[in-house]
Amino acid sequence: MAKQSIFGRISTLLRANINSMLDSAEDPQKMLDQLVRDFTNSIADAESAIAETIGNLRLLERDHEEDLQEATEWGNKALAASKKADQLRSAGSTADADKFDNLAKIALQRQIGSEREAKAVEPTIESQTEIVAKLKDGLNGMKQKLEQLKSKRSELLARAKTAEAQVKVHDAVKSIDVLDPTSELGRFEDKVRRQEALAAGKEELAASSLDAQFNALEDVGELTEVEARLAELKAGASAPSRQAIDAPTAPYTP
């Protein structure tokens, strides 16, 4: 019963469609890990069952061989006893001849019994040989599928690691994308631009204030000059101008 159970498990696992199982699995890696464990355990159980079946088959074959050997030996003994009986009967010893003929008959009976035992076990040996062959084929198939599973697992893990690395690279690139206003660098650049605009505004404001001051100074200077000329005009009206004083006196003409 245990052997049939092992054989059934082998058949079930060999019929398993790995790709469809992975497609329906929520976590393919966990599914593969579980399948690898199941196959490994089933292979170990199958190897134990097959080893036991092979051992029993070899015992049957050995018993069969021994039955055949015994049949041959009893046949030889029957032949020897028959020849001895013929010799004694030729020599006139009928009683002794009958005795050896009886021994020959007993040997023949033993020969027939051994042959029957050998023949009776032959169907069992044949069926067990077929079972062992199927189990060996199934075991080899399981081992090949286990290697396929391991290869699939390695491929899946490699793909998962590649995908993970691609996601990390994408996130890293996105985090330093200067065109992304939501990124830290984008916010920092915006802050710097606002500070630069503020500085430019202050500079412009300071420049306009300075121009106003210079304009005020020019206005003051112009007013001062106007006042000076007005004072000069007033002074000229009440006293001779400096040009009149400084001019040379004309000679007296009688």
Buried (B, 14 or more C-beta within 10 A) or exposed (E): EEBEEBBEBBEEBBEBEBEEBBEEBEEBEEBBEEBBEBBBEBBEBBBEBBEEBBEBBEEBBEBBEEBBEBBEBBBEBBBBBBEBBBEBBEEEBEEBBEBBBEBBEBBBEBBBBBBEBBEEBEEEBEEBBEBBEBBBEBBEBBBEBBEEBBEBBEEBEEEEEEEEEEEEEEEEEEEEEEEBEEBEBBEEEEEEEEEEEEEEEEEEEEEEEEEEEEEEEEEEEEEEEEEEEEEEEEEEEEEEEEEEEEEEEEEEEE
